[in-house]
């Protein structure tokens, strides 16, 4: 493996299209609570609006040679962005500052898991998120059935706060 970690700009998010769509398919395959909610989730409905609506974005792709095999997407957004028609993701009054940090998406192709790529992407994202003085609350949202991801984030210091949408998503906070 010849892994290259590359930070990309918002204008280059198209490079994440295939992996983002794989992530949505993966999440649906794991879900045991309303998996049909994933039917309309894809790059165009999840990543593109999030990138456009965030104040700051951080996107890292991982290449093995020229093949993109993983990515992470994190953002800084106004706390109100997490209360919308889909769901209210956390108690907005519990966040003192106006913005929150979110590790929004991380995906690694199956054959590349267990090589530390997830830990490196997590660490890169957290290093980026904590540099902003206008943020002190960090969130991760894990879809139901993705127990490995849930345990990974707990191991990394995040705490399960609650679930939303009748258990469809687990909210973790740090």
PyMOL CGO cylinders between C-alpha atoms (Angstrom):
from pymol import cmd
from pymol.cgo import CYLINDER

trace = [
    CYLINDER, 0.00, 0.00, 0.00, 1.14, 3.47, -0.89, 0.3, 1, 1, 1, 1, 1, 1,
    CYLINDER, 1.14, 3.47, -0.89, -1.30, 5.64, 1.08, 0.3, 1, 1, 1, 1, 1, 1,
    CYLINDER, -1.30, 5.64, 1.08, -1.49, 9.37, 0.46, 0.3, 1, 1, 1, 1, 1, 1,
    CYLINDER, -1.49, 9.37, 0.46, -3.65, 11.64, 2.66, 0.3, 1, 1, 1, 1, 1, 1,
    CYLINDER, -3.65, 11.64, 2.66, -4.77, 14.71, 0.74, 0.3, 1, 1, 1, 1, 1, 1,
    CYLINDER, -4.77, 14.71, 0.74, -6.81, 17.66, 2.02, 0.3, 1, 1, 1, 1, 1, 1,
    CYLINDER, -6.81, 17.66, 2.02, -9.16, 18.81, -0.70, 0.3, 1, 1, 1, 1, 1, 1,
    CYLINDER, -9.16, 18.81, -0.70, -11.12, 22.03, -1.18, 0.3, 1, 1, 1, 1, 1, 1,
    CYLINDER, -11.12, 22.03, -1.18, -14.90, 22.38, -1.14, 0.3, 1, 1, 1, 1, 1, 1,
    CYLINDER, -14.90, 22.38, -1.14, -14.79, 22.72, -4.93, 0.3, 1, 1, 1, 1, 1, 1,
    CYLINDER, -14.79, 22.72, -4.93, -13.24, 19.25, -5.20, 0.3, 1, 1, 1, 1, 1, 1,
    CYLINDER, -13.24, 19.25, -5.20, -15.92, 17.34, -3.27, 0.3, 1, 1, 1, 1, 1, 1,
    CYLINDER, -15.92, 17.34, -3.27, -17.01, 15.55, -6.44, 0.3, 1, 1, 1, 1, 1, 1,
    CYLINDER, -17.01, 15.55, -6.44, -14.02, 13.26, -5.84, 0.3, 1, 1, 1, 1, 1, 1,
    CYLINDER, -14.02, 13.26, -5.84, -15.93, 11.90, -2.82, 0.3, 1, 1, 1, 1, 1, 1,
    CYLINDER, -15.93, 11.90, -2.82, -19.12, 11.07, -4.75, 0.3, 1, 1, 1, 1, 1, 1,
    CYLINDER, -19.12, 11.07, -4.75, -18.57, 7.33, -5.18, 0.3, 1, 1, 1, 1, 1, 1,
    CYLINDER, -18.57, 7.33, -5.18, -17.31, 6.75, -1.63, 0.3, 1, 1, 1, 1, 1, 1,
    CYLINDER, -17.31, 6.75, -1.63, -20.12, 8.82, -0.12, 0.3, 1, 1, 1, 1, 1, 1,
    CYLINDER, -20.12, 8.82, -0.12, -22.67, 6.75, -2.04, 0.3, 1, 1, 1, 1, 1, 1,
    CYLINDER, -22.67, 6.75, -2.04, -20.90, 3.57, -0.87, 0.3, 1, 1, 1, 1, 1, 1,
    CYLINDER, -20.90, 3.57, -0.87, -21.18, 4.88, 2.70, 0.3, 1, 1, 1, 1, 1, 1,
    CYLINDER, -21.18, 4.88, 2.70, -24.94, 5.35, 2.34, 0.3, 1, 1, 1, 1, 1, 1,
    CYLINDER, -24.94, 5.35, 2.34, -25.29, 1.80, 0.92, 0.3, 1, 1, 1, 1, 1, 1,
    CYLINDER, -25.29, 1.80, 0.92, -23.13, 0.44, 3.75, 0.3, 1, 1, 1, 1, 1, 1,
    CYLINDER, -23.13, 0.44, 3.75, -25.20, 2.24, 6.39, 0.3, 1, 1, 1, 1, 1, 1,
    CYLINDER, -25.20, 2.24, 6.39, -28.44, 0.92, 4.89, 0.3, 1, 1, 1, 1, 1, 1,
    CYLINDER, -28.44, 0.92, 4.89, -27.04, -2.63, 4.90, 0.3, 1, 1, 1, 1, 1, 1,
    CYLINDER, -27.04, -2.63, 4.90, -26.29, -2.36, 8.63, 0.3, 1, 1, 1, 1, 1, 1,
    CYLINDER, -26.29, -2.36, 8.63, -29.50, -0.61, 9.67, 0.3, 1, 1, 1, 1, 1, 1,
    CYLINDER, -29.50, -0.61, 9.67, -32.19, -2.53, 11.52, 0.3, 1, 1, 1, 1, 1, 1,
    CYLINDER, -32.19, -2.53, 11.52, -34.32, 0.53, 12.31, 0.3, 1, 1, 1, 1, 1, 1,
    CYLINDER, -34.32, 0.53, 12.31, -36.07, 2.09, 9.28, 0.3, 1, 1, 1, 1, 1, 1,
    CYLINDER, -36.07, 2.09, 9.28, -33.36, 1.30, 6.70, 0.3, 1, 1, 1, 1, 1, 1,
    CYLINDER, -33.36, 1.30, 6.70, -35.67, 2.73, 4.05, 0.3, 1, 1, 1, 1, 1, 1,
    CYLINDER, -35.67, 2.73, 4.05, -34.68, 6.22, 5.26, 0.3, 1, 1, 1, 1, 1, 1,
    CYLINDER, -34.68, 6.22, 5.26, -31.42, 5.64, 3.39, 0.3, 1, 1, 1, 1, 1, 1,
    CYLINDER, -31.42, 5.64, 3.39, -33.26, 5.25, 0.07, 0.3, 1, 1, 1, 1, 1, 1,
    CYLINDER, -33.26, 5.25, 0.07, -32.95, 8.97, -0.63, 0.3, 1, 1, 1, 1, 1, 1,
    CYLINDER, -32.95, 8.97, -0.63, -29.59, 9.56, 1.03, 0.3, 1, 1, 1, 1, 1, 1,
    CYLINDER, -29.59, 9.56, 1.03, -26.64, 9.99, -1.29, 0.3, 1, 1, 1, 1, 1, 1,
    CYLINDER, -26.64, 9.99, -1.29, -23.83, 12.37, -2.18, 0.3, 1, 1, 1, 1, 1, 1,
    CYLINDER, -23.83, 12.37, -2.18, -26.23, 14.96, -3.62, 0.3, 1, 1, 1, 1, 1, 1,
    CYLINDER, -26.23, 14.96, -3.62, -28.64, 14.92, -0.68, 0.3, 1, 1, 1, 1, 1, 1,
    CYLINDER, -28.64, 14.92, -0.68, -26.15, 14.57, 2.18, 0.3, 1, 1, 1, 1, 1, 1,
    CYLINDER, -26.15, 14.57, 2.18, -22.67, 15.85, 1.42, 0.3, 1, 1, 1, 1, 1, 1,
    CYLINDER, -22.67, 15.85, 1.42, -23.36, 18.62, -1.08, 0.3, 1, 1, 1, 1, 1, 1,
    CYLINDER, -23.36, 18.62, -1.08, -25.92, 20.49, 1.10, 0.3, 1, 1, 1, 1, 1, 1,
    CYLINDER, -25.92, 20.49, 1.10, -23.80, 20.04, 4.21, 0.3, 1, 1, 1, 1, 1, 1,
    CYLINDER, -23.80, 20.04, 4.21, -20.71, 21.48, 2.55, 0.3, 1, 1, 1, 1, 1, 1,
    CYLINDER, -20.71, 21.48, 2.55, -22.71, 24.40, 1.15, 0.3, 1, 1, 1, 1, 1, 1,
    CYLINDER, -22.71, 24.40, 1.15, -24.37, 25.21, 4.49, 0.3, 1, 1, 1, 1, 1, 1,
    CYLINDER, -24.37, 25.21, 4.49, -21.31, 24.89, 6.74, 0.3, 1, 1, 1, 1, 1, 1,
    CYLINDER, -21.31, 24.89, 6.74, -19.20, 27.83, 7.83, 0.3, 1, 1, 1, 1, 1, 1,
    CYLINDER, -19.20, 27.83, 7.83, -15.98, 25.81, 7.43, 0.3, 1, 1, 1, 1, 1, 1,
    CYLINDER, -15.98, 25.81, 7.43, -15.30, 22.41, 5.86, 0.3, 1, 1, 1, 1, 1, 1,
    CYLINDER, -15.30, 22.41, 5.86, -12.47, 19.94, 6.16, 0.3, 1, 1, 1, 1, 1, 1,
    CYLINDER, -12.47, 19.94, 6.16, -12.28, 17.09, 3.67, 0.3, 1, 1, 1, 1, 1, 1,
    CYLINDER, -12.28, 17.09, 3.67, -9.48, 14.56, 3.45, 0.3, 1, 1, 1, 1, 1, 1,
    CYLINDER, -9.48, 14.56, 3.45, -9.26, 11.80, 0.87, 0.3, 1, 1, 1, 1, 1, 1,
    CYLINDER, -9.26, 11.80, 0.87, -6.95, 8.82, 1.09, 0.3, 1, 1, 1, 1, 1, 1,
    CYLINDER, -6.95, 8.82, 1.09, -5.44, 7.34, -2.03, 0.3, 1, 1, 1, 1, 1, 1,
    CYLINDER, -5.44, 7.34, -2.03, -3.68, 4.06, -2.58, 0.3, 1, 1, 1, 1, 1, 1,
    CYLINDER, -3.68, 4.06, -2.58, -1.73, 5.06, -5.64, 0.3, 1, 1, 1, 1, 1, 1,
    CYLINDER, -1.73, 5.06, -5.64, -4.37, 6.83, -7.74, 0.3, 1, 1, 1, 1, 1, 1,
    CYLINDER, -4.37, 6.83, -7.74, -7.36, 4.95, -6.28, 0.3, 1, 1, 1, 1, 1, 1,
    CYLINDER, -7.36, 4.95, -6.28, -9.40, 6.85, -3.67, 0.3, 1, 1, 1, 1, 1, 1,
    CYLINDER, -9.40, 6.85, -3.67, -10.05, 4.38, -0.85, 0.3, 1, 1, 1, 1, 1, 1,
    CYLINDER, -10.05, 4.38, -0.85, -11.27, 6.52, 2.06, 0.3, 1, 1, 1, 1, 1, 1,
    CYLINDER, -11.27, 6.52, 2.06, -12.40, 9.98, 3.08, 0.3, 1, 1, 1, 1, 1, 1,
    CYLINDER, -12.40, 9.98, 3.08, -13.46, 12.03, 6.05, 0.3, 1, 1, 1, 1, 1, 1,
    CYLINDER, -13.46, 12.03, 6.05, -15.65, 15.11, 6.07, 0.3, 1, 1, 1, 1, 1, 1,
    CYLINDER, -15.65, 15.11, 6.07, -15.88, 17.41, 9.09, 0.3, 1, 1, 1, 1, 1, 1,
    CYLINDER, -15.88, 17.41, 9.09, -17.42, 20.83, 9.44, 0.3, 1, 1, 1, 1, 1, 1,
    CYLINDER, -17.42, 20.83, 9.44, -18.12, 23.82, 11.61, 0.3, 1, 1, 1, 1, 1, 1,
    CYLINDER, -18.12, 23.82, 11.61, -21.76, 24.89, 11.40, 0.3, 1, 1, 1, 1, 1, 1,
    CYLINDER, -21.76, 24.89, 11.40, -24.18, 27.11, 13.31, 0.3, 1, 1, 1, 1, 1, 1,
    CYLINDER, -24.18, 27.11, 13.31, -25.85, 25.05, 16.01, 0.3, 1, 1, 1, 1, 1, 1,
    CYLINDER, -25.85, 25.05, 16.01, -29.24, 25.86, 14.49, 0.3, 1, 1, 1, 1, 1, 1,
    CYLINDER, -29.24, 25.86, 14.49, -28.28, 23.90, 11.37, 0.3, 1, 1, 1, 1, 1, 1,
    CYLINDER, -28.28, 23.90, 11.37, -28.89, 20.73, 13.37, 0.3, 1, 1, 1, 1, 1, 1,
    CYLINDER, -28.89, 20.73, 13.37, -32.56, 21.43, 13.89, 0.3, 1, 1, 1, 1, 1, 1,
    CYLINDER, -32.56, 21.43, 13.89, -34.41, 20.96, 10.63, 0.3, 1, 1, 1, 1, 1, 1,
    CYLINDER, -34.41, 20.96, 10.63, -37.32, 19.14, 8.97, 0.3, 1, 1, 1, 1, 1, 1,
    CYLINDER, -37.32, 19.14, 8.97, -35.50, 15.81, 9.26, 0.3, 1, 1, 1, 1, 1, 1,
    CYLINDER, -35.50, 15.81, 9.26, -34.69, 15.91, 12.98, 0.3, 1, 1, 1, 1, 1, 1,
    CYLINDER, -34.69, 15.91, 12.98, -33.40, 17.94, 15.91, 0.3, 1, 1, 1, 1, 1, 1,
    CYLINDER, -33.40, 17.94, 15.91, -30.03, 16.38, 16.58, 0.3, 1, 1, 1, 1, 1, 1,
    CYLINDER, -30.03, 16.38, 16.58, -29.32, 17.83, 20.03, 0.3, 1, 1, 1, 1, 1, 1,
    CYLINDER, -29.32, 17.83, 20.03, -30.69, 20.25, 22.61, 0.3, 1, 1, 1, 1, 1, 1,
    CYLINDER, -30.69, 20.25, 22.61, -29.59, 23.55, 21.10, 0.3, 1, 1, 1, 1, 1, 1,
    CYLINDER, -29.59, 23.55, 21.10, -29.82, 25.28, 24.49, 0.3, 1, 1, 1, 1, 1, 1,
    CYLINDER, -29.82, 25.28, 24.49, -27.12, 22.92, 25.82, 0.3, 1, 1, 1, 1, 1, 1,
    CYLINDER, -27.12, 22.92, 25.82, -24.55, 24.43, 23.43, 0.3, 1, 1, 1, 1, 1, 1,
    CYLINDER, -24.55, 24.43, 23.43, -23.13, 27.70, 24.80, 0.3, 1, 1, 1, 1, 1, 1,
    CYLINDER, -23.13, 27.70, 24.80, -21.33, 28.93, 21.69, 0.3, 1, 1, 1, 1, 1, 1,
    CYLINDER, -21.33, 28.93, 21.69, -23.04, 29.70, 18.38, 0.3, 1, 1, 1, 1, 1, 1,
    CYLINDER, -23.04, 29.70, 18.38, -21.22, 27.03, 16.35, 0.3, 1, 1, 1, 1, 1, 1,
    CYLINDER, -21.22, 27.03, 16.35, -20.60, 23.30, 16.71, 0.3, 1, 1, 1, 1, 1, 1,
    CYLINDER, -20.60, 23.30, 16.71, -18.05, 20.95, 15.22, 0.3, 1, 1, 1, 1, 1, 1,
    CYLINDER, -18.05, 20.95, 15.22, -19.11, 17.74, 13.58, 0.3, 1, 1, 1, 1, 1, 1,
    CYLINDER, -19.11, 17.74, 13.58, -17.22, 14.78, 12.24, 0.3, 1, 1, 1, 1, 1, 1,
    CYLINDER, -17.22, 14.78, 12.24, -19.90, 14.25, 9.65, 0.3, 1, 1, 1, 1, 1, 1,
    CYLINDER, -19.90, 14.25, 9.65, -18.78, 11.38, 7.44, 0.3, 1, 1, 1, 1, 1, 1,
    CYLINDER, -18.78, 11.38, 7.44, -15.97, 8.88, 7.40, 0.3, 1, 1, 1, 1, 1, 1,
    CYLINDER, -15.97, 8.88, 7.40, -15.73, 5.90, 5.10, 0.3, 1, 1, 1, 1, 1, 1,
    CYLINDER, -15.73, 5.90, 5.10, -13.01, 3.40, 4.34, 0.3, 1, 1, 1, 1, 1, 1,
    CYLINDER, -13.01, 3.40, 4.34, -13.33, 0.72, 1.68, 0.3, 1, 1, 1, 1, 1, 1,
    CYLINDER, -13.33, 0.72, 1.68, -13.73, -2.66, 3.36, 0.3, 1, 1, 1, 1, 1, 1,
    CYLINDER, -13.73, -2.66, 3.36, -10.41, -4.12, 2.22, 0.3, 1, 1, 1, 1, 1, 1,
    CYLINDER, -10.41, -4.12, 2.22, -8.54, -1.15, 3.77, 0.3, 1, 1, 1, 1, 1, 1,
    CYLINDER, -8.54, -1.15, 3.77, -10.08, -1.33, 7.23, 0.3, 1, 1, 1, 1, 1, 1,
    CYLINDER, -10.08, -1.33, 7.23, -7.92, -2.41, 10.17, 0.3, 1, 1, 1, 1, 1, 1,
    CYLINDER, -7.92, -2.41, 10.17, -4.81, -0.58, 8.88, 0.3, 1, 1, 1, 1, 1, 1,
    CYLINDER, -4.81, -0.58, 8.88, -5.21, 2.49, 11.12, 0.3, 1, 1, 1, 1, 1, 1,
    CYLINDER, -5.21, 2.49, 11.12, -6.67, 4.68, 8.38, 0.3, 1, 1, 1, 1, 1, 1,
    CYLINDER, -6.67, 4.68, 8.38, -9.78, 5.45, 10.42, 0.3, 1, 1, 1, 1, 1, 1,
    CYLINDER, -9.78, 5.45, 10.42, -7.72, 6.50, 13.44, 0.3, 1, 1, 1, 1, 1, 1,
    CYLINDER, -7.72, 6.50, 13.44, -5.54, 8.75, 11.33, 0.3, 1, 1, 1, 1, 1, 1,
    CYLINDER, -5.54, 8.75, 11.33, -8.56, 10.39, 9.65, 0.3, 1, 1, 1, 1, 1, 1,
    CYLINDER, -8.56, 10.39, 9.65, -10.26, 10.79, 13.04, 0.3, 1, 1, 1, 1, 1, 1,
    CYLINDER, -10.26, 10.79, 13.04, -7.14, 12.42, 14.54, 0.3, 1, 1, 1, 1, 1, 1,
    CYLINDER, -7.14, 12.42, 14.54, -6.72, 14.74, 11.56, 0.3, 1, 1, 1, 1, 1, 1,
    CYLINDER, -6.72, 14.74, 11.56, -10.35, 15.82, 11.84, 0.3, 1, 1, 1, 1, 1, 1,
    CYLINDER, -10.35, 15.82, 11.84, -10.21, 16.39, 15.59, 0.3, 1, 1, 1, 1, 1, 1,
    CYLINDER, -10.21, 16.39, 15.59, -6.97, 18.37, 15.25, 0.3, 1, 1, 1, 1, 1, 1,
    CYLINDER, -6.97, 18.37, 15.25, -8.72, 20.56, 12.69, 0.3, 1, 1, 1, 1, 1, 1,
    CYLINDER, -8.72, 20.56, 12.69, -11.93, 20.95, 14.71, 0.3, 1, 1, 1, 1, 1, 1,
    CYLINDER, -11.93, 20.95, 14.71, -10.30, 21.97, 18.00, 0.3, 1, 1, 1, 1, 1, 1,
    CYLINDER, -10.30, 21.97, 18.00, -8.39, 24.87, 16.48, 0.3, 1, 1, 1, 1, 1, 1,
    CYLINDER, -8.39, 24.87, 16.48, -11.50, 27.09, 16.32, 0.3, 1, 1, 1, 1, 1, 1,
    CYLINDER, -11.50, 27.09, 16.32, -12.21, 29.27, 19.36, 0.3, 1, 1, 1, 1, 1, 1,
    CYLINDER, -12.21, 29.27, 19.36, -15.89, 29.64, 18.43, 0.3, 1, 1, 1, 1, 1, 1,
    CYLINDER, -15.89, 29.64, 18.43, -16.50, 25.91, 18.97, 0.3, 1, 1, 1, 1, 1, 1,
    CYLINDER, -16.50, 25.91, 18.97, -16.43, 23.85, 22.16, 0.3, 1, 1, 1, 1, 1, 1,
    CYLINDER, -16.43, 23.85, 22.16, -19.00, 21.15, 21.38, 0.3, 1, 1, 1, 1, 1, 1,
    CYLINDER, -19.00, 21.15, 21.38, -18.23, 18.31, 18.98, 0.3, 1, 1, 1, 1, 1, 1,
    CYLINDER, -18.23, 18.31, 18.98, -20.75, 15.82, 17.63, 0.3, 1, 1, 1, 1, 1, 1,
    CYLINDER, -20.75, 15.82, 17.63, -20.72, 12.57, 15.71, 0.3, 1, 1, 1, 1, 1, 1,
    CYLINDER, -20.72, 12.57, 15.71, -23.86, 10.85, 14.45, 0.3, 1, 1, 1, 1, 1, 1,
    CYLINDER, -23.86, 10.85, 14.45, -23.81, 7.09, 13.99, 0.3, 1, 1, 1, 1, 1, 1,
    CYLINDER, -23.81, 7.09, 13.99, -26.50, 5.24, 12.09, 0.3, 1, 1, 1, 1, 1, 1,
    CYLINDER, -26.50, 5.24, 12.09, -28.15, 2.29, 13.79, 0.3, 1, 1, 1, 1, 1, 1,
    CYLINDER, -28.15, 2.29, 13.79, -26.50, -1.05, 13.21, 0.3, 1, 1, 1, 1, 1, 1,
    CYLINDER, -26.50, -1.05, 13.21, -23.03, 0.43, 12.73, 0.3, 1, 1, 1, 1, 1, 1,
    CYLINDER, -23.03, 0.43, 12.73, -21.78, -0.95, 16.03, 0.3, 1, 1, 1, 1, 1, 1,
    CYLINDER, -21.78, -0.95, 16.03, -18.10, -0.95, 15.03, 0.3, 1, 1, 1, 1, 1, 1,
    CYLINDER, -18.10, -0.95, 15.03, -18.21, 2.80, 14.37, 0.3, 1, 1, 1, 1, 1, 1,
    CYLINDER, -18.21, 2.80, 14.37, -20.08, 3.42, 17.61, 0.3, 1, 1, 1, 1, 1, 1,
    CYLINDER, -20.08, 3.42, 17.61, -17.47, 1.55, 19.65, 0.3, 1, 1, 1, 1, 1, 1,
    CYLINDER, -17.47, 1.55, 19.65, -14.62, 3.25, 17.76, 0.3, 1, 1, 1, 1, 1, 1,
    CYLINDER, -14.62, 3.25, 17.76, -15.91, 6.73, 18.64, 0.3, 1, 1, 1, 1, 1, 1,
    CYLINDER, -15.91, 6.73, 18.64, -16.53, 5.76, 22.26, 0.3, 1, 1, 1, 1, 1, 1,
    CYLINDER, -16.53, 5.76, 22.26, -12.95, 4.46, 22.42, 0.3, 1, 1, 1, 1, 1, 1,
    CYLINDER, -12.95, 4.46, 22.42, -11.80, 7.82, 21.04, 0.3, 1, 1, 1, 1, 1, 1,
    CYLINDER, -11.80, 7.82, 21.04, -13.47, 9.68, 23.92, 0.3, 1, 1, 1, 1, 1, 1,
    CYLINDER, -13.47, 9.68, 23.92, -16.95, 10.51, 22.66, 0.3, 1, 1, 1, 1, 1, 1,
    CYLINDER, -16.95, 10.51, 22.66, -19.96, 9.78, 24.85, 0.3, 1, 1, 1, 1, 1, 1,
    CYLINDER, -19.96, 9.78, 24.85, -23.36, 8.54, 23.72, 0.3, 1, 1, 1, 1, 1, 1,
    CYLINDER, -23.36, 8.54, 23.72, -25.86, 11.26, 24.60, 0.3, 1, 1, 1, 1, 1, 1,
    CYLINDER, -25.86, 11.26, 24.60, -29.11, 9.99, 23.13, 0.3, 1, 1, 1, 1, 1, 1,
    CYLINDER, -29.11, 9.99, 23.13, -30.77, 8.60, 20.03, 0.3, 1, 1, 1, 1, 1, 1,
    CYLINDER, -30.77, 8.60, 20.03, -33.04, 10.35, 17.58, 0.3, 1, 1, 1, 1, 1, 1,
    CYLINDER, -33.04, 10.35, 17.58, -35.68, 9.21, 15.10, 0.3, 1, 1, 1, 1, 1, 1,
    CYLINDER, -35.68, 9.21, 15.10, -36.67, 6.27, 17.32, 0.3, 1, 1, 1, 1, 1, 1,
    CYLINDER, -36.67, 6.27, 17.32, -33.11, 4.94, 17.44, 0.3, 1, 1, 1, 1, 1, 1,
    CYLINDER, -33.11, 4.94, 17.44, -32.23, 5.50, 13.78, 0.3, 1, 1, 1, 1, 1, 1,
    CYLINDER, -32.23, 5.50, 13.78, -29.24, 7.69, 14.78, 0.3, 1, 1, 1, 1, 1, 1,
    CYLINDER, -29.24, 7.69, 14.78, -27.10, 7.68, 17.91, 0.3, 1, 1, 1, 1, 1, 1,
    CYLINDER, -27.10, 7.68, 17.91, -25.77, 11.09, 18.93, 0.3, 1, 1, 1, 1, 1, 1,
    CYLINDER, -25.77, 11.09, 18.93, -22.28, 11.19, 20.42, 0.3, 1, 1, 1, 1, 1, 1,
    CYLINDER, -22.28, 11.19, 20.42, -20.77, 14.30, 21.99, 0.3, 1, 1, 1, 1, 1, 1,
    CYLINDER, -20.77, 14.30, 21.99, -17.47, 15.49, 23.34, 0.3, 1, 1, 1, 1, 1, 1,
]
cmd.load_cgo(trace, "trace")
